[in-house]
Amino acid sequence: MTDLNTTLLRDFERNYREAAQKIHALVEPLTDEQIWTWPYPYGNSIGHLLLHLTGNLSYYIAGEIGGSGYMRNRSLEFTDTSRIPKAVLLKMFDGTIEMVAAVIKKQSEQDWSAAYTAKGFEDCGDRFTAILRCARIFPHHTGQIIYLCKELNGKGRRSAGWR
């Protein structure tokens, strides 16, 4: 039988790694051009969603809990026009996932309830809640990426003529 801390360490790390694998499976077949395409005049490109996920995790977990010193520019995550090549973007994302996994692995039983507050997460209260909130954004943004991939491949609702 494992204790609760061991379970949390294992399952949070697994959750983040599995979420990253899903993102890779969706993004790897796309070209650099496709990841920066905005299929709609509103919303985001896949590249911007990856920048946002990377920035979110780098700030809330690696920076605020792990002490990496990461300084976030959230608005740039959605407006960056540099069109970073897909391979570089995925490498940045993967590096962030590794930092998140390392921070999670270092959490002791007492660390989960340690006080936590950060810009945008002022009401979190503790590290457990912060790490859980970050885990919860993955399905949301993964769903957006799935939808954008379908649009880019001509299999989305709009492309199929639905209104």
N, CA, C and O of each residue as an XYZ file, in Angstrom:
652
protein
N       0.838     -1.172      0.000
C       0.000      0.000      0.000
C       0.893      1.249      0.000
O       1.905      1.304      0.699
N       0.501      2.237     -0.789
C       1.279      3.469     -0.840
C       0.602      4.557     -0.005
O      -0.608      4.531      0.221
N       1.406      5.502      0.438
C       0.823      6.598      1.195
C       0.293      7.660      0.230
O       0.578      7.633     -0.967
N      -0.476      8.584      0.774
C      -1.116      9.612     -0.046
C      -0.088     10.451     -0.795
O      -0.294     10.763     -1.968
N       1.012     10.825     -0.147
C       2.015     11.656     -0.816
C       2.599     10.939     -2.037
O       2.756     11.543     -3.098
N       2.914      9.666     -1.885
C       3.456      8.896     -3.002
C       2.449      8.844     -4.151
O       2.824      8.963     -5.317
N       1.187      8.668     -3.820
C       0.129      8.638     -4.833
C       0.018      9.977     -5.544
O      -0.087     10.022     -6.769
N       0.042     11.073     -4.783
C      -0.036     12.406     -5.399
C       1.146     12.656     -6.328
O       0.965     13.120     -7.454
N       2.344     12.352     -5.866
C       3.540     12.544     -6.694
C       3.428     11.770     -7.996
O       3.646     12.316     -9.078
N       3.086     10.500     -7.881
C       2.992      9.629     -9.052
C       1.901     10.096    -10.013
O       2.134     10.221    -11.215
N       0.714     10.351     -9.474
C      -0.422     10.630    -10.341
C      -0.383     12.024    -10.960
O      -0.790     12.192    -12.109
N       0.096     13.025    -10.228
C       0.235     14.345    -10.840
C       1.286     14.305    -11.946
O       1.065     14.843    -13.031
N       2.414     13.679    -11.681
C       3.444     13.598    -12.726
C       2.897     12.870    -13.946
O       3.075     13.327    -15.075
N       2.238     11.752    -13.727
C       1.667     10.984    -14.849
C       0.648     11.820    -15.622
O       0.624     11.794    -16.852
N      -0.190     12.559    -14.903
C      -1.182     13.400    -15.554
C      -0.534     14.421    -16.492
O      -0.960     14.585    -17.635
N       0.494     15.100    -15.996
C       1.159     16.107    -16.820
C       1.868     15.469    -18.018
O       1.819     16.014    -19.121
N       2.511     14.347    -17.820
C       3.212     13.684    -18.926
C       2.229     13.159    -19.979
O       2.484     13.281    -21.178
N       1.119     12.583    -19.542
C       0.115     12.094    -20.494
C      -0.520     13.241    -21.267
O      -0.773     13.120    -22.466
N      -0.777     14.347    -20.590
C      -1.333     15.521    -21.265
C      -0.355     16.036    -22.321
O      -0.762     16.412    -23.420
N       0.933     16.050    -21.982
C       1.955     16.498    -22.938
C       2.033     15.544    -24.134
O       2.198     15.992    -25.268
N       1.916     14.255    -23.894
C       1.933     13.283    -25.001
C       0.761     13.515    -25.942
O       0.919     13.418    -27.159
N      -0.407     13.819    -25.397
C      -1.587     14.101    -26.222
C      -1.342     15.340    -27.081
O      -1.674     15.353    -28.266
N      -0.767     16.367    -26.490
C      -0.447     17.588    -27.239
C       0.521     17.255    -28.370
O       0.331     17.705    -29.500
N       1.551     16.473    -28.078
C       2.510     16.078    -29.111
C       1.830     15.336    -30.248
O       2.075     15.629    -31.419
N       0.983     14.381    -29.912
C       0.301     13.590    -30.945
C      -0.526     14.483    -31.863
O      -0.634     14.220    -33.061
N      -1.102     15.528    -31.307
C      -1.908     16.449    -32.114
C      -1.050     17.374    -32.964
O      -1.380     17.640    -34.120
N       0.040     17.861    -32.406
C       0.838     18.909    -33.052
C       1.879     18.354    -34.030
O       2.155     18.982    -35.053
N       2.450     17.207    -33.735
C       3.554     16.708    -34.556
C       3.232     16.571    -36.047
O       4.112     16.843    -36.864
N       2.026     16.166    -36.449
C       1.761     16.068    -37.895
C       1.618     17.430    -38.595
O       1.611     17.490    -39.824
N       1.507     18.496    -37.840
C       1.267     19.817    -38.423
C       2.561     20.477    -38.868
O       3.636     20.197    -38.339
N       2.436     21.344    -39.833
C       3.577     22.128    -40.300
C       3.745     23.359    -39.414
O       2.855     23.709    -38.639
N       4.895     24.002    -39.544
C       5.111     25.256    -38.828
C       4.026     26.268    -39.203
O       3.523     26.994    -38.346
N       3.679     26.309    -40.466
C       2.646     27.236    -40.941
C       1.303     26.954    -40.266
O       0.615     27.874    -39.823
N       0.940     25.678    -40.193
C      -0.345     25.316    -39.603
C      -0.443     25.678    -38.126
O      -1.498     26.118    -37.670
N       0.645     25.497    -37.369
C       0.512     25.778    -35.938
C       0.329     27.267    -35.655
O      -0.135     27.636    -34.576
N       0.686     28.119    -36.601
C       0.513     29.558    -36.400
C      -0.688     30.114    -37.156
O      -0.906     31.325    -37.160
N      -1.466     29.248    -37.795
C      -2.655     29.675    -38.529
C      -3.804     29.938    -37.558
O      -4.023     29.182    -36.611
N      -4.520     31.006    -37.810
C      -5.723     31.330    -37.042
C      -6.912     30.980    -37.936
O      -7.252     31.755    -38.830
N      -7.557     29.821    -37.713
C      -8.681     29.442    -38.578
C      -9.869     30.390    -38.476
O     -10.746     30.386    -39.340
N      -9.900     31.197    -37.428
C     -10.997     32.136    -37.198
C     -10.412     33.499    -36.882
O      -9.267     33.593    -36.438
N     -11.178     34.555    -37.102
C     -10.667     35.884    -36.745
C     -10.589     36.093    -35.234
O      -9.984     37.066    -34.783
N     -11.171     35.223    -34.466
C     -11.111     35.274    -33.007
C     -10.377     34.020    -32.523
O     -10.055     33.144    -33.326
N     -10.119     33.932    -31.261
C      -9.465     32.747    -30.715
C      -7.956     32.822    -30.853
O      -7.372     33.904    -30.921
N      -7.344     31.659    -30.892
C      -5.886     31.577    -30.907
C      -5.407     30.556    -31.918
O      -6.169     29.710    -32.384
N      -4.147     30.650    -32.244
C      -3.503     29.614    -33.037
C      -3.025     28.521    -32.087
O      -2.957     28.736    -30.877
N      -2.699     27.372    -32.618
C      -2.148     26.286    -31.814
C      -0.824     26.724    -31.191
O      -0.546     26.402    -30.036
N      -0.015     27.448    -31.942
C       1.257     27.944    -31.419
C       1.064     28.831    -30.212
O       1.814     28.729    -29.241
N       0.071     29.701    -30.256
C      -0.191     30.577    -29.116
C      -0.718     29.788    -27.918
O      -0.404     30.115    -26.774
N      -1.508     28.764    -28.174
C      -1.977     27.920    -27.064
C      -0.802     27.182    -26.419
O      -0.773     27.009    -25.201
N       0.157     26.751    -27.224
C       1.354     26.104    -26.666
C       2.189     27.095    -25.858
O       2.704     26.754    -24.794
N       2.322     28.309    -26.359
C       3.034     29.337    -25.590
C       2.319     29.593    -24.265
O       2.958     29.775    -23.229
N       0.995     29.606    -24.309
C       0.214     29.847    -23.098
C       0.374     28.707    -22.087
O       0.592     28.961    -20.902
N       0.269     27.476    -22.536
C       0.469     26.341    -21.628
C       1.869     26.370    -21.023
O       2.041     26.150    -19.824
N       2.860     26.641    -21.858
C       4.246     26.706    -21.396
C       4.411     27.827    -20.373
O       5.030     27.628    -19.327
N       3.864     28.996    -20.667
C       3.962     30.125    -19.748
C       3.240     29.866    -18.440
O       3.748     30.197    -17.369
N       2.064     29.280    -18.525
C       1.271     28.976    -17.342
C       2.036     28.051    -16.399
O       2.181     28.348    -15.213
N       2.519     26.943    -16.924
C       3.234     25.963    -16.096
C       4.581     26.502    -15.618
O       4.994     26.249    -14.486
N       5.256     27.245    -16.486
C       6.551     27.816    -16.108
C       6.410     28.805    -14.964
O       7.280     28.897    -14.098
N       5.320     29.536    -14.967
C       5.111     30.534    -13.918
C       4.554     29.907    -12.639
O       5.163     30.009    -11.574
N       3.395     29.262    -12.752
C       2.696     28.811    -11.547
C       3.386     27.656    -10.826
O       3.347     27.592     -9.597
N       4.007     26.755    -11.558
C       4.631     25.608    -10.900
C       6.148     25.763    -10.834
O       6.721     25.784     -9.745
N       6.803     25.873    -11.996
C       8.267     25.932    -11.994
C       8.778     27.206    -11.308
O       9.766     27.169    -10.575
N       8.104     28.318    -11.551
C       8.557     29.579    -10.971
C       8.137     29.779     -9.536
O       8.980     30.004     -8.667
N       6.852     29.700     -9.275
C       6.330     30.019     -7.954
C       6.580     28.923     -6.921
O       6.822     29.225     -5.753
N       6.527     27.665     -7.330
C       6.786     26.583     -6.375
C       8.247     26.145     -6.463
O       8.904     25.953     -5.440
N       8.749     25.988     -7.681
C      10.108     25.488     -7.865
C      11.200     26.527     -7.746
O      12.378     26.183     -7.651
N      10.821     27.805     -7.751
C      11.808     28.859     -7.585
C      12.707     29.085     -8.784
O      13.849     29.516     -8.626
N      12.205     28.799     -9.998
C      13.036     28.951    -11.199
C      13.313     30.408    -11.555
O      14.247     30.699    -12.304
N      12.510     31.321    -11.025
C      12.690     32.725    -11.348
C      12.014     33.142    -12.642
O      12.243     34.250    -13.125
N      11.193     32.284    -13.209
C      10.507     32.577    -14.474
C       9.662     33.831    -14.339
O       8.877     33.968    -13.401
N       9.832     34.742    -15.284
C       9.041     35.970    -15.336
C       8.077     35.837    -16.511
O       8.500     35.705    -17.659
N       6.811     35.873    -16.222
C       5.778     35.636    -17.234
C       5.325     36.929    -17.890
O       5.162     37.956    -17.231
N       5.125     36.859    -19.207
C       4.486     37.924    -19.965
C       3.263     37.287    -20.626
O       3.308     36.913    -21.798
N       2.177     37.167    -19.871
C       0.990     36.437    -20.316
C       0.419     36.984    -21.621
O       0.036     36.203    -22.492
N       0.352     38.284    -21.775
C      -0.231     38.842    -23.002
C       0.582     38.446    -24.234
O       0.013     38.249    -25.307
N       1.894     38.327    -24.096
C       2.734     37.929    -25.229
C       2.458     36.486    -25.657
O       2.658     36.128    -26.818
N       1.999     35.664    -24.716
C       1.665     34.280    -25.065
C       0.592     34.225    -26.145
O       0.520     33.249    -26.892
N      -0.240     35.254    -26.239
C      -1.334     35.290    -27.206
C      -1.083     36.238    -28.374
O      -1.852     36.257    -29.335
N      -0.007     37.026    -28.297
C       0.227     38.029    -29.342
C       1.578     37.896    -30.026
O       1.854     38.617    -30.985
N       2.413     36.999    -29.559
C       3.761     36.842    -30.131
C       3.654     36.622    -31.641
O       2.897     35.764    -32.096
N       4.405     37.391    -32.403
C       4.381     37.274    -33.866
C       5.655     36.644    -34.426
O       5.849     36.633    -35.642
N       6.524     36.119    -33.564
C       7.807     35.589    -34.033
C       7.687     34.241    -34.751
O       8.624     33.817    -35.427
N       6.552     33.572    -34.610
C       6.306     32.295    -35.281
C       7.451     31.306    -35.034
O       8.103     30.832    -35.964
N       7.661     31.026    -33.800
C       8.703     30.087    -33.367
C       8.504     28.765    -34.096
O       7.376     28.275    -34.157
N       9.556     28.169    -34.651
C       9.391     26.878    -35.329
C       8.804     25.828    -34.376
O       9.088     25.821    -33.178
N       7.988     24.954    -34.938
C       7.299     23.933    -34.152
C       8.270     23.136    -33.293
O       7.993     22.894    -32.118
N       9.399     22.724    -33.854
C      10.365     21.913    -33.104
C      10.871     22.668    -31.877
O      11.031     22.075    -30.810
N      11.122     23.950    -32.015
C      11.603     24.770    -30.897
C      10.485     24.948    -29.869
O      10.720     24.854    -28.664
N       9.286     25.203    -30.346
C       8.137     25.382    -29.461
C       7.881     24.123    -28.633
O       7.639     24.208    -27.429
N       7.935     22.952    -29.279
C       7.740     21.695    -28.558
C       8.879     21.420    -27.583
O       8.660     20.855    -26.511
N      10.091     21.818    -27.950
C      11.226     21.645    -27.034
C      11.043     22.512    -25.786
O      11.333     22.070    -24.674
N      10.564     23.737    -25.967
C      10.277     24.619    -24.829
C       9.194     24.003    -23.946
O       9.318     23.973    -22.722
N       8.146     23.520    -24.575
C       7.032     22.892    -23.863
C       7.516     21.665    -23.091
O       7.183     21.495    -21.919
N       8.300     20.813    -23.746
C       8.825     19.608    -23.094
C       9.732     19.953    -21.917
O       9.686     19.292    -20.880
N      10.553     20.982    -22.075
C      11.414     21.416    -20.973
C      10.590     21.867    -19.784
O      10.958     21.623    -18.636
N       9.487     22.518    -20.056
C       8.602     22.962    -18.988
C       7.953     21.765    -18.300
O       7.839     21.742    -17.074
N       7.532     20.780    -19.072
C       6.941     19.567    -18.481
C       7.969     18.884    -17.585
O       7.622     18.395    -16.509
N       9.227     18.844    -18.014
C      10.279     18.240    -17.183
C      10.466     19.023    -15.887
O      10.634     18.428    -14.823
N      10.439     20.360    -15.969
C      10.556     21.173    -14.759
C       9.381     20.924    -13.820
O       9.560     20.807    -12.608
N       8.178     20.844    -14.387
C       6.983     20.585    -13.584
C       7.109     19.230    -12.893
O       6.834     19.116    -11.699
N       7.523     18.206    -13.634
C       7.690     16.869    -13.047
C       8.714     16.904    -11.920
O       8.514     16.278    -10.878
N       9.802     17.626    -12.121
C      10.841     17.710    -11.084
C      10.313     18.410     -9.837
O      10.601     17.985     -8.719
N       9.543     19.477    -10.021
C       8.974     20.193     -8.877
C       7.995     19.290     -8.135
O       8.011     19.227     -6.906
N       7.155     18.602     -8.872
C       6.178     17.712     -8.241
C       6.887     16.627     -7.431
O       6.488     16.335     -6.304
N       7.925     16.036     -7.994
C       8.650     14.956     -7.313
C       9.267     15.413     -5.993
O       9.493     14.596     -5.101
N       9.537     16.698     -5.863
C      10.176     17.225     -4.658
C       9.185     17.548     -3.540
O       9.598     17.882     -2.429
N       7.894     17.454     -3.817
C       6.910     17.841     -2.807
C       6.843     16.796     -1.702
O       6.642     15.608     -1.953
N       7.015     17.269     -0.479
C       6.855     16.405      0.688
C       5.385     16.440      1.099
O       4.596     17.220      0.565
N       5.042     15.607      2.027
C       3.662     15.585      2.513
C       3.248     16.968      3.026
O       2.111     17.388      2.815
N       4.149     17.666      3.686
C       3.845     18.982      4.232
C       3.777     20.063      3.147
O       3.061     21.053      3.298
N       4.517     19.874      2.064
C       4.559     20.885      1.001
C       3.205     21.112      0.333
O       2.912     22.227     -0.097
N       2.381     20.078      0.242
C       1.094     20.205     -0.451
C       0.217     21.274      0.192
O      -0.536     21.957     -0.502
N       0.306     21.422      1.490
C      -0.533     22.406      2.179
C       0.186     23.732      2.424
O      -0.354     24.616      3.088
N       1.410     23.876      1.888
C       2.148     25.128      2.050
C       1.394     26.271      1.378
O       0.778     26.087      0.329
N       1.447     27.437      1.984
C       0.750     28.614      1.453
C       1.193     28.895      0.018
O       2.364     28.754     -0.332
N       0.224     29.296     -0.796
C       0.509     29.589     -2.195
C      -0.353     30.760     -2.626
O      -1.560     30.782     -2.386
N       0.276     31.729     -3.261
C      -0.433     32.815     -3.912
C       0.450     33.323     -5.039
O       1.665     33.449     -4.883
N      -0.152     33.604     -6.139
C       0.566     34.147     -7.298
C      -0.432     34.971     -8.102
O      -1.642     34.772     -7.988
N       0.062     35.872     -8.895
C      -0.818     36.705     -9.716
C      -1.717     35.803    -10.555
O      -1.239     34.962    -11.316
N      -3.006     35.990    -10.405
C      -3.976     35.161    -11.111
C      -4.436     33.960    -10.308
O      -5.473     33.369    -10.607
N      -3.674     33.596     -9.296
C      -4.013     32.471     -8.418
C      -4.047     32.931     -6.965
O      -3.722     32.164     -6.058
N      -4.437     34.172     -6.748
C      -4.412     34.739     -5.402
C      -5.259     33.942     -4.412
O      -4.966     33.922     -3.216
N      -6.291     33.298     -4.899
C      -7.202     32.569     -4.020
C      -6.874     31.081     -3.887
O      -7.640     30.329     -3.286
N      -5.756     30.661     -4.436
C      -5.389     29.239     -4.400
C      -5.281     28.694     -2.987
O      -5.874     27.666     -2.661
N      -4.539     29.373     -2.172
C      -4.397     28.944     -0.799
C      -3.229     28.018     -0.541
O      -2.456     28.249      0.389
N      -3.080     26.959     -1.354
C      -2.001     25.997     -1.106
C      -1.457     25.429     -2.417
O      -2.045     25.605     -3.484
N      -0.327     24.751     -2.307
C       0.344     24.196     -3.484
C      -0.485     23.118     -4.180
O      -0.512     23.041     -5.409
N      -1.154     22.294     -3.391
C      -1.986     21.255     -3.998
C      -2.989     21.872     -4.964
O      -3.128     21.416     -6.099
N      -3.682     22.901     -4.513
C      -4.685     23.555     -5.351
C      -4.061     24.178     -6.583
O      -4.644     24.110     -7.664
N      -2.895     24.782     -6.450
C      -2.214     25.389     -7.602
C      -1.845     24.327     -8.636
O      -2.070     24.523     -9.830
N      -1.289     23.221     -8.193
C      -0.886     22.158     -9.113
C      -2.113     21.518     -9.753
O      -2.085     21.165    -10.932
N      -3.179     21.369     -8.990
C      -4.425     20.822     -9.525
C      -5.034     21.771    -10.558
O      -5.472     21.325    -11.619
N      -5.068     23.064    -10.265
C      -5.618     24.040    -11.224
C      -4.841     24.014    -12.537
O      -5.432     24.062    -13.615
N      -3.533     23.940    -12.443
C      -2.731     23.886    -13.670
C      -3.038     22.606    -14.458
O      -3.090     22.628    -15.687
N      -3.237     21.508    -13.754
C      -3.579     20.246    -14.431
C      -4.928     20.356    -15.117
O      -5.137     19.764    -16.177
N      -5.843     21.107    -14.525
C      -7.190     21.229    -15.090
C      -7.240     22.058    -16.361
O      -8.199     21.935    -17.122
N      -6.250     22.893    -16.620
C      -6.311     23.682    -17.859
C      -5.933     22.854    -19.089
O      -6.286     23.218    -20.211
N      -5.220     21.744    -18.887
C      -4.809     20.932    -20.027
C      -5.979     20.426    -20.867
O      -5.954     20.592    -22.087
N      -7.001     19.818    -20.268
C      -8.112     19.336    -21.104
C      -8.787     20.470    -21.876
O      -9.198     20.283    -23.021
N      -8.901     21.630    -21.261
C      -9.520     22.775    -21.934
C      -8.737     23.162    -23.189
O      -9.302     23.265    -24.278
N      -7.434     23.373    -23.022
C      -6.629     23.799    -24.161
C      -6.380     22.655    -25.145
O      -6.234     22.899    -26.343
N      -6.330     21.434    -24.668
C      -6.212     20.288    -25.573
C      -7.455     20.212    -26.455
O      -7.352     19.941    -27.651
N      -8.617     20.449    -25.875
C      -9.855     20.477    -26.664
C      -9.816     21.562    -27.731
O     -10.251     21.339    -28.861
N      -9.299     22.729    -27.380
C      -9.165     23.796    -28.368
C      -8.219     23.373    -29.494
O      -8.487     23.636    -30.667
N      -7.123     22.724    -29.138
C      -6.157     22.272    -30.144
C      -6.778     21.201    -31.032
O      -6.565     21.213    -32.244
N      -7.537     20.279    -30.458
C      -8.224     19.255    -31.258
C      -9.134     19.928    -32.278
O      -9.124     19.580    -33.459
N      -9.913     20.884    -31.818
C     -10.832     21.585    -32.705
C     -10.076     22.319    -33.813
O     -10.475     22.263    -34.976
N      -8.989     23.002    -33.461
C      -8.203     23.711    -34.472
C      -7.579     22.741    -35.465
O      -7.521     23.033    -36.660
N      -7.112     21.595    -34.988
C      -6.546     20.585    -35.895
C      -7.597     20.112    -36.895
O      -7.305     19.947    -38.079
N      -8.812     19.896    -36.417
C      -9.897     19.474    -37.312
C     -10.174     20.551    -38.358
O     -10.370     20.245    -39.534
N     -10.191     21.794    -37.935
C     -10.399     22.894    -38.892
C      -9.272     22.949    -39.918
O      -9.518     23.111    -41.114
N      -8.048     22.816    -39.449
C      -6.894     22.888    -40.349
C      -6.882     21.737    -41.353
O      -6.373     21.879    -42.465
N      -7.445     20.601    -40.953
C      -7.489     19.435    -41.836
C      -8.804     19.334    -42.598
O      -9.056     18.327    -43.259
N      -9.643     20.358    -42.517
C     -10.893     20.375    -43.261
C     -11.947     19.421    -42.734
O     -12.849     19.023    -43.473
N     -11.845     19.047    -41.461
C     -12.804     18.098    -40.892
C     -13.646     18.724    -39.784
O     -14.373     18.021    -39.081
N     -13.551     20.017    -39.630
C     -14.305     20.691    -38.580
C     -15.703     21.039    -39.029
O     -16.058     20.858    -40.193
N     -16.496     21.543    -38.095
C     -17.883     21.921    -38.398
C     -17.934     22.982    -39.476
O     -18.721     22.875    -40.416
N     -17.106     24.000    -39.351
C     -17.143     25.089    -40.329
C     -16.774     24.571    -41.711
O     -17.410     24.913    -42.708
N     -15.733     23.737    -41.757
C     -15.271     23.204    -43.029
C     -16.297     22.268    -43.639
O     -16.357     22.128    -44.861
N     -17.100     21.629    -42.813
C     -18.105     20.689    -43.312
C     -19.380     21.408    -43.717
O     -20.349     20.769    -44.125
N     -19.391     22.734    -43.610
C     -20.546     23.510    -44.035
C     -21.607     23.671    -42.950
O     -22.713     24.126    -43.243
N     -21.300     23.313    -41.715
C     -22.273     23.456    -40.628
C     -22.305     24.890    -40.155
O     -21.320     25.620    -40.275
N     -23.414     25.280    -39.629
C     -23.542     26.629    -39.048
C     -24.104     26.548    -37.674
O     -24.286     27.574    -37.020
